């Protein structure tokens, strides 16, 4: 019975993890070997990712994984969040610190860009949801500011590509993450050079795009020597966008299964063979991001646990340190339907105090305010579940499918209350897990690169063989339907279409 060991780096908005995966007898076993904080740095009013600190933590993890694997580590792959990037100069050195997607530099930039290129044209070229955090607006902000970094840059790398460069020297761009930029053209299957040139965004530094499950090469000899590890370890581009890795490992049971990748963001969608780039999908603000094995992920990004994460950060700074488990328990015991928020309202993107922002929103919309942390957490969970219902209905409208199940993967799949509310509010059967879908998907795409798995069915078969899943049956009610009508009206006040177009 052959055993193959892989190392996945899964970098999220709050923390990074090094996860060892052992594939044996069509089952995958994973264990976390190192976890480290991902703490953005604020300097001069701007927010940056501390990539060198992340890199030091990653280097610390590699020898640990080599030892734990008994010296037989097959490969290493990295997945991260999307949209953010780094620039390298002609010597291969970083040109400044990579900005955080919530940085203020993109405020108003999307609106400015859309006066140059109409929204409908941008969407017909890219099929990507309009969010001010997208790479397109980050680069355009640099054009507007006449940033000298654009003049000195010789290579553009998305965040996972940057760490693969540090590991191997490769300067390729992986497909699933490249699609999050909003300047990848899925029809031409390449960067949209014409769009970028019209906006005076340089194109000379854009790398070759490669598919998920591609071997980039061996670990650089210099790094292997520094870390005292084998020089035969392969560096593999898995599905480098963390959601793509999570969906790759989602054990969807049929074409009528939707998914929610639940974490800082909630990404709600379905797998499709071709991108959906219609007027209706534009009106719903759906995105077509790259998937594995030639698929696309038709989905909508919803601000997810970010809302509670930021409230918890505020409460902790005030000495009210409540764990997520405690907040979930308090929410489960709190009053139902006190109020509702639109999770995607622009005021919740990057407030300095999320609790105050939510209270201000409730005051502006003339709703009741929560009495304590439990009630506020309940408002967040209920509002997320209501938004999930709205997005699922839109997804059905776009695909012509009638879904019978939602597969929730990622860290948010641990939240039993949100899972039950999702089942209740959508009226669909919910399957939660695997929790570690992102790292599992990363590892199994490395196994594909190694020739050990050959298809998506193979990948998902391994996941089903290896995972304990939690299932939730829906409990619909008239009270929920009334709450949903109120929620739809709340969203429509912001001018977003909810059904039909």
N, C-alpha and C positions, 0 to 999 in steps of 0.2 A: 504494500500500500504506500504510494508515493505521498510525500508531504512537501508542500511548497510554502515558503514564508515570505510575506510582503510587508512593507511599511507604508502606511498612509499618513500624510500630514493633512489634517483637516483644520483649516484656519477660518474662524468665524469672527463676527464683529466684537465679541466679548473675550474670546479665548481661543487658543490653539491647542491641538491635541496631536500626539503621535500615537498611532494605533497599529499594533502588530496584528496581522491576519494570517492564519494558517489554514490552507486549503488541503483537505484530505478526505477521500472517500465521498466526494460530492457534498461536503459540508464545510462551512467556514466557521472558525472560532476566532474571536477577536479579543484583544485585551489592550487597555490603554497603558502605555509605558511611560508617558510624560505628558503633563498638562501645564500650560503656561498662559499667563494673562496676555491679552492684546489690548493695551491701553493707549489710545490716541494721545498725541501731544498737541497742546495749543500754544502757538507762538505768534505774537503780534496780531491777534485777532483771527488767525487761521488755524485749521485743524489738520493734522498730518498723521499718517500711519508711521509707527516707529519700526520700520522694516529691519533695521540692523539688530534691534533687540529681538525681534522675532527670529531672525536668522541665527543669532547666538543660541536661542532655545532649540531651534531645529538641529543645529550642530551638536548640541548636548544630547539630543535624543538618538542620533544615528548610532553611536557606539553602544548605547544601551540596547538598542534593537538588535545590533549585530551579535551581542553577547546572548541575549534572550533567544535568538534564533539558532544558537549553536554554531554561529559562523556561516550560516547558509542562507543569508538574506538574498532573495531573488531580485527584487527591484524596489524602488521608491517612487511614489507619485504624490503630487500636491493638488489639493483643491482649495479654493477660497471663495469669498463673495465675488460678485461681478462688478462691472463698470469702472473700477479704479485701475490705475496704470502707473508705470514708472517710465522715465526717459533715461537713456544712456548716451554718453558722449562718444567720440570716436575712439577713446581708450577703453570703452566698456565700463566706465564709471558712472554712478548715479548723477543725474543732473538735478540736484535738489532733493527734497523729501517728497514722496508721493502724498498727494492730498487725500483727505478723507472725503467720501462721497457726500457727507452732510456739511461740508465746508461752505461758508457764505459766498464763495466766489461765483457760484452759479445762480445766485438770486437774480431773477429777472432776465437771465441769459436765454432761456428757452423761448420766452416771448419775443426777445430781440431777434433770435435766429429765424423764427417763423415769419418775420416780416421780410426776410431775404428769400427763404424757400417755403412755400405754403405747406401747412401741416399735412394736407392730403398727399402731397408729393413725397414728403419725407416718409410717410407711412407706406406708400406704394412701393418705395424703394427698399424699405428695411423691415416693415411689419412689426415694429417694436413699440411698446407702450411708451407714452410720453410722461417722463419724469425728469425733473430738473437735475437729478443726480447722474443721469446718463453720461457716458464718456463723451458723446458728441458735444454736449453743452460745456463740459469741463474744458475740452480743447478749444471750443469757440470762445470761452471766457479768456483764455490765454491769447487768442488772436486779438480780441477787443482790447486787452490790456497791453498789447505789443510785448508779450513776455519774451525776454532774451533766451529763455530755456528752449523755445521752439527753434531758435537759430542755431543753438549749439547741439541739439539732439541729433543723434545718428540712428537710434533704435528706439522703437516704442514697444513696450512689453506690458501686457496685462499682469495683474498681481501674481497669479500662479505661474505664468511664464517667467516672471522675474526670479522666483525661487527655483524654478527648473534651470534657469541660466546660472544661478549661483551654484547649483549642484553639478551641472554638466557642461556649462559653456554654450548650450544650445540657445538660439534666439528665434525659436519658432513660436507661433501663436496657435493655441488649441481652439478648435471650432466652437465648442459649447460656450466658452467664455467670450470668444470674439463676437458672438451674436449679441451679447448684452450691450455692446458699444452704441448701438443705433446707427452704425455706419457699415455694417455687414449687409450685403445684398443677397438674400437667399435665392433669388432667381438667377443671378449671375454666379452665385456661389463664390463670392470673393468680396474684398473690401469695395465699397462704393466710391471709387476714386473721383468720379464726376461730381458727386455731392460734396465731397471734401474740398475739391478745387474751387467750386463755386463759393465756398465759405472761406477760402484762403487758408485752409488748414493744410499743413504740409502732408505729403503722402510718401515722401522718399524713405521715411523711417518705418513704414509698416512692414512687418515680417510676413513670411510665408505662413499660410494657415494649414494646420495638419489636423487629422481626425482624432477623436478620442480612442485610446488604446494604442497609441503610437510610441514605439521605443525611440527616445531622443538620443540615446548613446549610453556610454558608461559614465559612472561618476568620474569627475576630473581627477587626474592623478595627483594634483596638488592637494585637493581636498581629502582624498583617500589617505594620503600620507599624513596630513595634519590630524585627521581623526583616528589614524591607525586602524583602518578598516579595509576590507577587500576592495581591490580596484576592479573587480568583476561585477560589482553591483550595477544593474541597469537602472537608468532613470527613464521613467515612463510618464507620458502625459495621459492621465486617465480621462474621465469626464471632469474637466478642471473647474467648471462652475459648480459650486457645492450643490445647488439644486438639481443639476443634471446628474450628479452622482447619486443623490438621494432618490430621484425618480428611477434611475437605472436599477436600483435595488428595491423599489417598491413592488411587492408581490401582487401586482394587479391581476385579477382573476379573469377578466374579459374586457372586450372593447367597450363595455358599459360601466367601467370603473373609472371614476375620477380620482384625483389625488390632491392632497394638501401637504406640502412640505412646510412643516410648522416650526418656526423658530423666531428670531428677531423679526423676520418677515414671514408672512403666510402666503405661499405661492399655490394658487388653486388652478388646476387645469386638467388636461387630458393629452395623451399622446396622439399625434396625427402624422400621417405620411407626408403631407405637403403643407406648407404654411397657409394660413387663412388670412388673407389681406384684403378684405372687403370693406365697403363703406360701413357696414354694420359692425364689424370687428373693430374698426377705427372708432366708431361712436361709443362702443363699450370700453375702449381703451385696453384691448387685449394685445398681448405680445406673443411673438413666435420666436422662441429661443431654441437653440440647438439641443438635440438629444443624442442618444447613442444609436448605433446601427441604422443610421440614415433617417431617424425620426426627428420631428420637431415637437416642442412642448408648447401647445397653445394654452396660455395661462394669463391670469391677472395677478399682479403683485398687490398684496394688501399689507399695510403695516400691521404686524402681528404682535408678538410678545414684547416688542419695543415699547409699547405703551405702558405695560406693567413694569418692564425693566427700568424705565426712566422714573416712574413713580416710586419704585422701590429704592432707587438711588437717592431720591430726594428724602424719603422717609429715613433711610439709613443715616444720611448726613445730619438729620435732626434727632438721632438717638433712638429711632423706632425701627430697629433692625428685625424685620420679619422675613423668614425664608419663603420661597415660592410655595412650598408645601403648606406652611401656615396660612399664607394668603389664600390659597385654594380652599382650604378648610373653612376659613372665615367667610369666603365668598359663597360657599355651598350652604352656609347657615344664614345668609343675609336675605333681605327682602328681594323679591323678584321684580323686574321691570320698574325700577326706581326712575331710570332715565336711559337715554341712548346717545351714543356719539357715532359720528361717521369716522371710522378709523383712518380713512385716507384724506381727511381734511388737511389742507396745506399747513394749518397752524400746528399740527402735531409732528411735522417732519423733524424739526430740530429746536424745540423750545428749551430755554434754560431751566424751566421748572414745569415738568409735565403735569403735576397735580394742579398747579395754578392755571395752566392752559386749559385743562379739562373743565375746571370749575368755571372759567370764563366762557367757555363754549356753552356750557349748560345754562349759564345766566343769559347769554346772548340769544339762545334758542328757547328761553322761557321754560326750562324744565326743572324738576326737583333736583336738589343736590344730595349727594350721599352723606351719611352721618359719620362714617368711619372708613378705615382702609378696606375692610371686608366688602362694604357696599360699593366702593369705587372699583375694587377688583371685579365684583359681580357685573357692574356696568360694562367694564372692558370685555369680559368673557361673553356676555350676552350680545354686545355689539359686534364682536368678531363673528359669532355664530350667525347672526342676522346677515352680516356682509357675505359670509360664505354661501348662504342660501341665495342671495342675489346673484353672486357670481356663477354659481352652479346653474341657475336658471338661464343666465346669459350664455353659458357654455353649451347648454342643451339647444338653445336657439341657434347658435352658430354652427353646431355640428350635426344637428338633426337627430342626435342620440337622446335616449331617455335613460339616465343613469340610475342604477340600482344600488350602487355602493360607492363609498368614499374610503380611500386608503390614506390614513394620516401617518406620515413618517417624520423622523427628525425628533429633536429634543422636546418639542411641544406635544408629541404623542404621549408623553408621560402624564399630561394633565388630564386626569380622568374627568374632571368637571367640564372642561372645554370640549372633550370628546363626546360626552353625553349630550351637552347642549347642541353640538353640531348635528348629532343624530336626530335629536328632538326637533330642531328648528328646520332642518332640511327634509326630514321625513325619510332619510336614507340610512341603510345599514352602514355602520362605521367600523372599519378594521384599523386598529392602531398598532403600528410597529412595522419594521423594526425601529427602535429608538436610534440605533447607530446606522441608519440607512446611508448616510453620506459617506462615512468611512468604509462601510461594507461595499457600496457601489464603487468607490475609489479602488479598493483592493481587487474586486472582481474584474474591473476593467484592466487592471494590471495583469490579472490571470489570463484575460483575453489576449493581451499583448504577448504573453509568454506561450500562447498556443494551447493553453489548458482548457479553455472554454471557447466555443465557436459561435454562439448565437445569444440573442437576448433571452430566449427560452431557457438556455443553459444557465444563464446568470440567475434568472428568477427561480429556477428550480433549486439551485443551491440555497437561495435565500429562504425558500419555503421549507427546505430540509433542516434549516439551521435556526429558525426564529420561533419564539413564542409570541403569538399575536393576541391582543385583547380585542374583544368584539362588543359593540354597543348597539342595542336595538332602539329604534325611535319611539318616542311617546308624544305624538303630535297632539295639539289641543287648539281650541278656538282662541284661547288667550295668546298663544304663540302667533297665530295668524293675524290677530289684531295688532300685536306688537310689530309684526313685519310690515303691515300697512303703514304704521306710523314711521317706521324706519325708512321705507321707500320714499315717503313724503319728505323726510328729513334730508335724504340724499338729493332728491330732485330740487330742493331749494338751492343746492350748490350748482345746479345746472348739468348734472351728469345723467345721461339716459340710463334707465334701469331695465327696460324690456322693450324690444321692438325699436325700429328706427326707419 
